[in-house]
Amino acid sequence: MGLYKDIGNSFRESFEEKCFQLITESYVSAMETKVIKLNWDENDITSELHNHIHNNPLRLDWNIHSNVEKHLAKDDIKKEKGFAAKLPRIDLSFAVISSKLEYVYHMEAKILKEKDSGLKRRYINTGINNFVSKKYENGCLLGYNLEGALHKTVYGINKLLQKDRREPEYLKQQENHLHDKYYESRHPDNLTIKHYMFDFTSLNSA
């Protein structure tokens, strides 16, 4: 039983790594095509990144399916008229089926700007906190920095966490062979959240 569990964990980790590669390659591709504008909404950017994921031949090689704006099923929501509108939604979802088992991975995206504390607070309240509360599970956060210096934006997020007396939950930059603006934060119950920060500030806002 332990062997099968180890095989499952190994496959899951490999699948997540492939998801990370798809999203980071989509960012690089999107920066090269320069289609994204700095006045776009969060969902606009995610949709464009998803288009690059969809067109990446690796996705088919790996048999990975992806969706945007996916409903997350919750057992504690009563099934009655209008219940679907109450279901939480995740911005980007990946799935793969292997040996009759389905593995899924989710990514929640948030727009960020260096001098906009409201957006940084939203990153915490509806991003970090939704993973901590398990409203979102099995996934990571994507930060779309559209204005200012990225490192100062992350510093601002940490300052807000400090204000909340949550210093142990700071975003800390980590080495990552796929992306150089990668952070991790550690939370209660041994939860580690991965943060991929994508800096779009070099793009023309026109």
Number of C-alpha atoms within 10 A of each C-alpha: 6 7 8 9 10 11 12 16 12 11 14 17 12 12 20 19 12 17 24 18 18 22 22 19 18 21 22 15 16 19 17 11 8 13 13 19 16 18 12 12 11 15 16 13 21 24 16 16 23 22 14 19 23 18 11 15 12 14 17 11 8 12 13 19 15 20 15 17 15 16 15 15 11 11 6 6 11 11 9 7 7 9 10 15 9 11 15 15 18 20 20 24 22 20 17 16 12 10 6 6 8 10 17 19 19 23 25 24 23 22 20 29 23 20 14 13 15 11 17 25 17 16 22 18 12 15 22 23 15 16 22 17 9 10 16 21 17 13 19 22 22 23 24 22 22 22 18 17 15 22 15 13 22 22 17 19 23 21 16 17 18 14 10 9 10 13 14 13 19 20 20 15 17 15 11 11 8 14 19 13 17 19 20 18 17 17 16 9 7 7 12 15 20 21 24 23 23 22 21 21 17 12 15 12 12 6
